[in-house]
Amino acid sequence: MGDEKLRFLAQELVNRVKQSITIDWQVRENARAQIRVLVKRILRKYGYPPDMQQRATELVLEQAEVLCQDWSVL
């Protein structure tokens, strides 16, 4: 994947995950599952390699857990 495509992918992931975060998403498995599905759809949309999608999804969730402390929930 090219740098430009990866940049757009990352931006869309951040924006969409921010919109999907709820107050208790870290403890509710169904909320985490919805975010995983969202991430997988975005990865497929941008042609992310299928064999790397599982690890990328886990990484996005891990990063969201760290970063969501700075995100305000509306």
N, CA, C and O atoms as a printed pandas DataFrame, in Angstrom:
     atom_number atom_name residue_name chain_id  residue_number  x_coord  y_coord  z_coord
0              1         N          MET        A               1    0.842   -1.179    0.000
1              2        CA          MET        A               1    0.000    0.000    0.000
2              3         C          MET        A               1    0.888    1.244    0.000
3              4         O          MET        A               1    1.937    1.270    0.644
4              5         N          GLY        A               2    0.465    2.245   -0.712
5              6        CA          GLY        A               2    1.218    3.488   -0.771
6              7         C          GLY        A               2    1.000    4.340    0.465
7              8         O          GLY        A               2    0.023    4.166    1.195
8              9         N          ASP        A               3    1.911    5.252    0.687
9             10        CA          ASP        A               3    1.828    6.125    1.856
10            11         C          ASP        A               3    0.552    6.954    1.869
11            12         O          ASP        A               3   -0.072    7.131    2.915
12            13         N          GLU        A               4    0.169    7.459    0.703
13            14        CA          GLU        A               4   -1.028    8.295    0.614
14            15         C          GLU        A               4   -2.280    7.495    0.989
15            16         O          GLU        A               4   -3.150    7.987    1.708
16            17         N          LYS        A               5   -2.355    6.275    0.500
17            18        CA          LYS        A               5   -3.509    5.421    0.791
18            19         C          LYS        A               5   -3.545    5.061    2.286
19            20         O          LYS        A               5   -4.612    5.032    2.899
20            21         N          LEU        A               6   -2.378    4.791    2.855
21            22        CA          LEU        A               6   -2.310    4.484    4.285
22            23         C          LEU        A               6   -2.709    5.691    5.130
23            24         O          LEU        A               6   -3.332    5.539    6.181
24            25         N          ARG        A               7   -2.352    6.875    4.677
25            26        CA          ARG        A               7   -2.717    8.087    5.408
26            27         C          ARG        A               7   -4.233    8.263    5.435
27            28         O          ARG        A               7   -4.811    8.561    6.480
28            29         N          PHE        A               8   -4.871    8.077    4.278
29            30        CA          PHE        A               8   -6.334    8.181    4.228
30            31         C          PHE        A               8   -6.993    7.101    5.072
31            32         O          PHE        A               8   -7.990    7.359    5.747
32            33         N          LEU        A               9   -6.441    5.892    5.035
33            34        CA          LEU        A               9   -6.954    4.787    5.835
34            35         C          LEU        A               9   -6.889    5.135    7.315
35            36         O          LEU        A               9   -7.866    4.944    8.039
36            37         N          ALA        A              10   -5.756    5.640    7.769
37            38        CA          ALA        A              10   -5.581    5.988    9.176
38            39         C          ALA        A              10   -6.536    7.105    9.587
39            40         O          ALA        A              10   -7.124    7.054   10.668
40            41         N          GLN        A              11   -6.691    8.105    8.735
41            42        CA          GLN        A              11   -7.593    9.207    9.056
42            43         C          GLN        A              11   -9.033    8.724    9.183
43            44         O          GLN        A              11   -9.745    9.113   10.109
44            45         N          GLU        A              12   -9.454    7.887    8.262
45            46        CA          GLU        A              12  -10.826    7.384    8.333
46            47         C          GLU        A              12  -11.018    6.508    9.563
47            48         O          GLU        A              12  -12.057    6.584   10.218
48            49         N          LEU        A              13  -10.030    5.676    9.886
49            50        CA          LEU        A              13  -10.131    4.836   11.081
50            51         C          LEU        A              13  -10.295    5.695   12.330
51            52         O          LEU        A              13  -11.165    5.426   13.159
52            53         N          VAL        A              14   -9.475    6.715   12.469
53            54        CA          VAL        A              14   -9.555    7.573   13.661
54            55         C          VAL        A              14  -10.920    8.249   13.734
55            56         O          VAL        A              14  -11.564    8.235   14.783
56            57         N          ASN        A              15  -11.359    8.833   12.640
57            58        CA          ASN        A              15  -12.645    9.542   12.641
58            59         C          ASN        A              15  -13.806    8.615   12.952
59            60         O          ASN        A              15  -14.663    8.952   13.769
60            61         N          ARG        A              16  -13.848    7.463   12.320
61            62        CA          ARG        A              16  -14.980    6.544   12.509
62            63         C          ARG        A              16  -14.965    5.902   13.888
63            64         O          ARG        A              16  -16.021    5.719   14.494
64            65         N          VAL        A              17  -13.782    5.557   14.392
65            66        CA          VAL        A              17  -13.712    4.963   15.725
66            67         C          VAL        A              17  -14.101    6.004   16.767
67            68         O          VAL        A              17  -14.805    5.679   17.723
68            69         N          LYS        A              18  -13.660    7.242   16.603
69            70        CA          LYS        A              18  -14.058    8.313   17.528
70            71         C          LYS        A              18  -15.574    8.442   17.591
71            72         O          LYS        A              18  -16.143    8.613   18.669
72            73         N          GLN        A              19  -16.221    8.360   16.444
73            74        CA          GLN        A              19  -17.679    8.482   16.388
74            75         C          GLN        A              19  -18.379    7.292   17.039
75            76         O          GLN        A              19  -19.513    7.419   17.501
76            77         N          SER        A              20  -17.720    6.148   17.079
77            78        CA          SER        A              20  -18.344    4.924   17.582
78            79         C          SER        A              20  -18.093    4.662   19.065
79            80         O          SER        A              20  -18.716    3.783   19.661
80            81         N          ILE        A              21  -17.194    5.416   19.645
81            82        CA          ILE        A              21  -16.829    5.190   21.042
82            83         C          ILE        A              21  -17.986    5.617   21.956
83            84         O          ILE        A              21  -18.552    6.700   21.806
84            85         N          THR        A              22  -18.314    4.747   22.891
85            86        CA          THR        A              22  -19.289    5.071   23.926
86            87         C          THR        A              22  -18.568    5.058   25.273
87            88         O          THR        A              22  -17.409    4.652   25.358
88            89         N          ILE        A              23  -19.239    5.490   26.295
89            90        CA          ILE        A              23  -18.602    5.612   27.612
90            91         C          ILE        A              23  -18.044    4.272   28.097
91            92         O          ILE        A              23  -16.923    4.220   28.603
92            93         N          ASP        A              24  -18.788    3.221   27.953
93            94        CA          ASP        A              24  -18.374    1.926   28.497
94            95         C          ASP        A              24  -17.935    0.930   27.428
95            96         O          ASP        A              24  -18.052   -0.279   27.632
96            97         N          TRP        A              25  -17.440    1.407   26.308
97            98        CA          TRP        A              25  -17.095    0.519   25.198
98            99         C          TRP        A              25  -15.984   -0.449   25.563
99           100         O          TRP        A              25  -15.901   -1.530   24.979
100          101         N          GLN        A              26  -15.131   -0.093   26.508
101          102        CA          GLN        A              26  -14.009   -0.952   26.870
102          103         C          GLN        A              26  -14.437   -2.175   27.678
103          104         O          GLN        A              26  -13.717   -3.173   27.711
104          105         N          VAL        A              27  -15.586   -2.112   28.321
105          106        CA          VAL        A              27  -16.036   -3.238   29.137
106          107         C          VAL        A              27  -17.175   -4.015   28.495
107          108         O          VAL        A              27  -17.392   -5.179   28.833
108          109         N          ARG        A              28  -17.903   -3.395   27.580
109          110        CA          ARG        A              28  -19.010   -4.081   26.905
110          111         C          ARG        A              28  -18.506   -4.774   25.654
111          112         O          ARG        A              28  -18.049   -4.125   24.712
112          113         N          GLU        A              29  -18.590   -6.075   25.651
113          114        CA          GLU        A              29  -18.069   -6.846   24.522
114          115         C          GLU        A              29  -18.822   -6.558   23.232
115          116         O          GLU        A              29  -18.219   -6.546   22.159
116          117         N          ASN        A              30  -20.131   -6.324   23.317
117          118        CA          ASN        A              30  -20.869   -6.044   22.085
118          119         C          ASN        A              30  -20.455   -4.701   21.479
119          120         O          ASN        A              30  -20.467   -4.554   20.257
120          121         N          ALA        A              31  -20.090   -3.724   22.304
121          122        CA          ALA        A              31  -19.602   -2.436   21.791
122          123         C          ALA        A              31  -18.238   -2.614   21.136
123          124         O          ALA        A              31  -17.971   -2.028   20.088
124          125         N          ARG        A              32  -17.375   -3.420   21.749
125          126        CA          ARG        A              32  -16.056   -3.704   21.155
126          127         C          ARG        A              32  -16.218   -4.464   19.844
127          128         O          ARG        A              32  -15.475   -4.225   18.892
128          129         N          ALA        A              33  -17.177   -5.372   19.790
129          130        CA          ALA        A              33  -17.411   -6.142   18.566
130          131         C          ALA        A              33  -17.866   -5.230   17.430
131          132         O          ALA        A              33  -17.452   -5.415   16.286
132          133         N          GLN        A              34  -18.705   -4.257   17.734
133          134        CA          GLN        A              34  -19.161   -3.313   16.708
134          135         C          GLN        A              34  -17.991   -2.513   16.153
135          136         O          GLN        A              34  -17.920   -2.267   14.949
136          137         N          ILE        A              35  -17.085   -2.111   17.018
137          138        CA          ILE        A              35  -15.920   -1.353   16.561
138          139         C          ILE        A              35  -15.000   -2.239   15.731
139          140         O          ILE        A              35  -14.439   -1.786   14.734
140          141         N          ARG        A              36  -14.840   -3.509   16.139
141          142        CA          ARG        A              36  -14.022   -4.439   15.343
142          143         C          ARG        A              36  -14.583   -4.595   13.934
143          144         O          ARG        A              36  -13.835   -4.582   12.956
144          145         N          VAL        A              37  -15.899   -4.744   13.834
145          146        CA          VAL        A              37  -16.544   -4.874   12.519
146          147         C          VAL        A              37  -16.314   -3.612   11.692
147          148         O          VAL        A              37  -16.008   -3.689   10.502
148          149         N          LEU        A              38  -16.462   -2.464   12.323
149          150        CA          LEU        A              38  -16.233   -1.187   11.641
150          151         C          LEU        A              38  -14.805   -1.112   11.101
151          152         O          LEU        A              38  -14.594   -0.737    9.947
152          153         N          VAL        A              39  -13.843   -1.464   11.921
153          154        CA          VAL        A              39  -12.435   -1.413   11.511
154          155         C          VAL        A              39  -12.180   -2.373   10.348
155          156         O          VAL        A              39  -11.504   -2.013    9.383
156          157         N          LYS        A              40  -12.712   -3.579   10.434
157          158        CA          LYS        A              40  -12.506   -4.559    9.359
158          159         C          LYS        A              40  -13.108   -4.080    8.039
159          160         O          LYS        A              40  -12.521   -4.289    6.977
160          161         N          ARG        A              41  -14.262   -3.446    8.101
161          162        CA          ARG        A              41  -14.884   -2.920    6.874
162          163         C          ARG        A              41  -14.013   -1.832    6.244
163          164         O          ARG        A              41  -13.830   -1.805    5.027
164          165         N          ILE        A              42  -13.490   -0.958    7.058
165          166        CA          ILE        A              42  -12.643    0.110    6.542
166          167         C          ILE        A              42  -11.359   -0.472    5.949
167          168         O          ILE        A              42  -10.912   -0.032    4.890
168          169         N          LEU        A              43  -10.774   -1.444    6.617
169          170        CA          LEU        A              43   -9.561   -2.071    6.086
170          171         C          LEU        A              43   -9.832   -2.706    4.721
171          172         O          LEU        A              43   -9.034   -2.558    3.796
172          173         N          ARG        A              44  -10.949   -3.405    4.601
173          174        CA          ARG        A              44  -11.308   -4.020    3.305
174          175         C          ARG        A              44  -11.541   -2.952    2.242
175          176         O          ARG        A              44  -11.135   -3.117    1.092
176          177         N          LYS        A              45  -12.191   -1.867    2.622
177          178        CA          LYS        A              45  -12.488   -0.778    1.688
178          179         C          LYS        A              45  -11.211   -0.238    1.051
179          180         O          LYS        A              45  -11.195    0.086   -0.136
180          181         N          TYR        A              46  -10.151   -0.143    1.832
181          182        CA          TYR        A              46   -8.894    0.403    1.330
182          183         C          TYR        A              46   -7.936   -0.667    0.807
183          184         O          TYR        A              46   -6.790   -0.363    0.476
184          185         N          GLY        A              47   -8.395   -1.909    0.730
185          186        CA          GLY        A              47   -7.574   -2.972    0.160
186          187         C          GLY        A              47   -6.444   -3.436    1.053
187          188         O          GLY        A              47   -5.403   -3.874    0.563
188          189         N          TYR        A              48   -6.637   -3.345    2.364
189          190        CA          TYR        A              48   -5.620   -3.811    3.298
190          191         C          TYR        A              48   -5.481   -5.322    3.156
191          192         O          TYR        A              48   -6.490   -6.015    3.024
192          193         N          PRO        A              49   -4.261   -5.853    3.179
193          194        CA          PRO        A              49   -4.060   -7.297    2.981
194          195         C          PRO        A              49   -4.862   -8.140    3.984
195          196         O          PRO        A              49   -4.753   -7.926    5.191
196          197         N          PRO        A              50   -5.653   -9.078    3.503
197          198        CA          PRO        A              50   -6.508   -9.891    4.388
198          199         C          PRO        A              50   -5.747  -10.640    5.474
199          200         O          PRO        A              50   -6.256  -10.802    6.583
200          201         N          ASP        A              51   -4.543  -11.095    5.175
201          202        CA          ASP        A              51   -3.787  -11.863    6.163
202          203         C          ASP        A              51   -3.253  -10.982    7.303
203          204         O          ASP        A              51   -2.782  -11.502    8.315
204          205         N          MET        A              52   -3.321   -9.680    7.145
205          206        CA          MET        A              52   -2.825   -8.759    8.176
206          207         C          MET        A              52   -3.958   -8.026    8.890
207          208         O          MET        A              52   -3.701   -7.245    9.806
208          209         N          GLN        A              53   -5.194   -8.262    8.490
209          210        CA          GLN        A              53   -6.326   -7.518    9.042
210          211         C          GLN        A              53   -6.575   -7.817   10.515
211          212         O          GLN        A              53   -6.918   -6.907   11.269
212          213         N          GLN        A              54   -6.413   -9.050   10.942
213          214        CA          GLN        A              54   -6.682   -9.406   12.340
214          215         C          GLN        A              54   -5.768   -8.634   13.277
215          216         O          GLN        A              54   -6.230   -8.038   14.250
216          217         N          ARG        A              55   -4.484   -8.642   12.991
217          218        CA          ARG        A              55   -3.528   -7.921   13.850
218          219         C          ARG        A              55   -3.765   -6.421   13.784
219          220         O          ARG        A              55   -3.663   -5.734   14.800
220          221         N          ALA        A              56   -4.080   -5.907   12.605
221          222        CA          ALA        A              56   -4.339   -4.466   12.470
222          223         C          ALA        A              56   -5.565   -4.066   13.290
223          224         O          ALA        A              56   -5.571   -3.007   13.917
224          225         N          THR        A              57   -6.592   -4.899   13.290
225          226        CA          THR        A              57   -7.800   -4.619   14.067
226          227         C          THR        A              57   -7.482   -4.591   15.561
227          228         O          THR        A              57   -7.937   -3.698   16.276
228          229         N          GLU        A              58   -6.711   -5.552   16.028
229          230        CA          GLU        A              58   -6.311   -5.579   17.434
230          231         C          GLU        A              58   -5.497   -4.341   17.793
231          232         O          GLU        A              58   -5.680   -3.758   18.861
232          233         N          LEU        A              59   -4.602   -3.946   16.897
233          234        CA          LEU        A              59   -3.763   -2.783   17.135
234          235         C          LEU        A              59   -4.600   -1.499   17.210
235          236         O          LEU        A              59   -4.345   -0.638   18.052
236          237         N          VAL        A              60   -5.584   -1.375   16.339
237          238        CA          VAL        A              60   -6.458   -0.199   16.356
238          239         C          VAL        A              60   -7.216   -0.132   17.683
239          240         O          VAL        A              60   -7.338    0.944   18.268
240          241         N          LEU        A              61   -7.721   -1.256   18.158
241          242        CA          LEU        A              61   -8.438   -1.273   19.439
242          243         C          LEU        A              61   -7.516   -0.915   20.600
243          244         O          LEU        A              61   -7.906   -0.173   21.501
244          245         N          GLU        A              62   -6.292   -1.442   20.578
245          246        CA          GLU        A              62   -5.333   -1.121   21.632
246          247         C          GLU        A              62   -5.026    0.373   21.638
247          248         O          GLU        A              62   -4.985    1.001   22.695
248          249         N          GLN        A              63   -4.813    0.930   20.465
249          250        CA          GLN        A              63   -4.512    2.355   20.369
250          251         C          GLN        A              63   -5.712    3.203   20.777
251          252         O          GLN        A              63   -5.551    4.247   21.409
252          253         N          ALA        A              64   -6.900    2.761   20.421
253          254        CA          ALA        A              64   -8.105    3.497   20.796
254          255         C          ALA        A              64   -8.269    3.528   22.310
255          256         O          ALA        A              64   -8.694    4.542   22.865
256          257         N          GLU        A              65   -7.938    2.431   22.983
257          258        CA          GLU        A              65   -8.039    2.399   24.445
258          259         C          GLU        A              65   -7.131    3.444   25.077
259          260         O          GLU        A              65   -7.510    4.092   26.053
260          261         N          VAL        A              66   -5.938    3.608   24.527
261          262        CA          VAL        A              66   -4.996    4.580   25.069
262          263         C          VAL        A              66   -5.432    6.000   24.713
263          264         O          VAL        A              66   -5.392    6.893   25.559
264          265         N          LEU        A              67   -5.844    6.205   23.472
265          266        CA          LEU        A              67   -6.166    7.543   22.998
266          267         C          LEU        A              67   -7.530    8.054   23.440
267          268         O          LEU        A              67   -7.732    9.266   23.511
268          269         N          CYS        A              68   -8.465    7.167   23.736
269          270        CA          CYS        A              68   -9.829    7.607   24.038
270          271         C          CYS        A              68   -9.910    8.408   25.325
271          272         O          CYS        A              68  -10.911    9.083   25.567
272          273         N          GLN        A              69   -8.898    8.348   26.138
273          274        CA          GLN        A              69   -8.892    9.156   27.350
274          275         C          GLN        A              69   -8.884   10.644   27.002
275          276         O          GLN        A              69   -9.360   11.467   27.784
276          277         N          ASP        A              70   -8.341   10.993   25.820
277          278        CA          ASP        A              70   -8.281   12.381   25.381
278          279         C          ASP        A              70   -9.487   12.768   24.528
279          280         O          ASP        A              70   -9.702   13.949   24.258
280          281         N          TRP        A              71  -10.262   11.795   24.109
281          282        CA          TRP        A              71  -11.415   12.069   23.239
282          283         C          TRP        A              71  -12.617   12.390   24.098
283          284         O          TRP        A              71  -12.875   11.704   25.087
284          285         N          SER        A              72  -13.341   13.404   23.741
285          286        CA          SER        A              72  -14.557   13.719   24.496
286          287         C          SER        A              72  -15.721   12.981   23.864
287          288         O          SER        A              72  -15.864   12.942   22.642
288          289         N          VAL        A              73  -16.537   12.405   24.703
289          290        CA          VAL        A              73  -17.704   11.674   24.234
290          291         C          VAL        A              73  -18.894   12.623   24.293
291          292         O          VAL        A              73  -19.194   13.196   25.340
292          293         N          LEU        A              74  -19.560   12.781   23.170
293          294        CA          LEU        A              74  -20.713   13.686   23.116
294          295         C          LEU        A              74  -21.987   12.944   23.406
295          296         O          LEU        A              74  -23.064   13.542   23.405
